[in-house]
Amino acid sequence: MTINIIETRLSAVEEAITQLQKQVATHQINWLEQITGSFENEPAFEEVLAYGKAIRQGNESIIEDWTI
């Protein structure tokens, strides 16, 4: 390969990288917003929340009743 061909190909690669960087910068999505509400109306999740609340409030007896 001649130097001109290498420089042309390198220039094309650099341009492609620049385009990809612009796409990534403009399409950043907040992961928390993506998952918020994803467990809505899910009985198992509601049960886990109830267990966590009971344990935080000092009711560790709930752990004894919990089965996997």
C-alpha positions, 0 to 999 in steps of 0.5 A, a space after each residue: 500500500 502506498 502512503 496516500 492509500 493509507 492516509 485516505 483509509 485512516 482519514 475514513 476511519 477517523 471520520 467514522 469514529 467521529 460520527 459514532 462518537 456524535 451518535 453516542 453523545 446524543 443518544 445517552 439514556 438514563 438507565 433509571 428512567 428506563 427501568 422505573 415502573 418495570 416492576 409495576 403490578 408485579 406481585 413478587 416485587 411487592 412481596 419483596 418490598 414488604 419483606 424489606 420493610 418488615 425487616 427494616 422495622 425490626 420484624 425479623 420473624 418474617 424471615 423465618 416464615 420466608 420460603 424460597 
